Amino acid sequence: MTVSLLIEVPEHLHDSLRAFLALRPGYDTDRVFAAALALFLLQNRTGDVGESRAAARVYLDALFKRSAGGEA
């Protein structure tokens, strides 16, 4: 399942993201935000192993550009 988010970020952060994406055509904003959010949740986990595994899966999938189903 995918959920859309509408967020506001500081302009300097947006500029940095655009510069990052300009140098890495294989990335897009969805992939970067999914990886960043998943990493944040992994680093600040609540102790629920199932949720930690799900966050780890999303992080690795985004990092290695796999689909949500784990296909390469």
SVG drawing of the C-alpha trace seen along z (x, -y; Angstrom):
<svg xmlns="http://www.w3.org/2000/svg" viewBox="-2 -29 28 39">
<polyline fill="none" stroke="black" stroke-width="0.4" points="0.0,0.0 1.2,-3.5 0.2,-6.7 0.8,-10.1 2.1,-12.9 2.2,-16.6 5.0,-18.2 6.8,-21.5 10.6,-21.6 12.9,-24.6 14.1,-26.1 17.7,-25.3 16.9,-21.6 14.8,-21.5 17.8,-23.1 20.1,-20.4 17.7,-17.7 17.4,-19.0 21.2,-19.2 21.5,-15.6 18.9,-14.4 20.5,-16.2 23.7,-14.2 21.8,-10.9 19.3,-10.3 18.4,-6.9 16.8,-8.6 13.6,-10.5 12.0,-12.4 9.8,-9.5 12.7,-7.2 14.8,-9.7 11.9,-10.5 11.0,-6.8 14.6,-5.9 15.0,-8.9 11.7,-8.3 12.5,-4.5 16.0,-5.2 14.6,-7.7 12.0,-5.1 14.8,-2.5 16.9,-4.8 14.0,-5.7 12.2,-2.4 9.6,-1.7 10.6,1.8 8.0,3.5 10.1,6.0 7.5,6.3 7.4,2.6 11.2,2.4 11.4,5.2 8.9,3.4 10.9,0.1 14.1,2.0 12.5,3.5 11.3,0.1 14.8,-1.4 16.6,1.4 14.2,1.4 14.6,-2.4 18.4,-2.2 18.8,0.6 15.9,-0.6 13.7,2.5 10.0,2.4 7.8,2.6 7.5,6.4 11.2,6.9 11.7,7.5 15.0,6.4"/>
</svg>
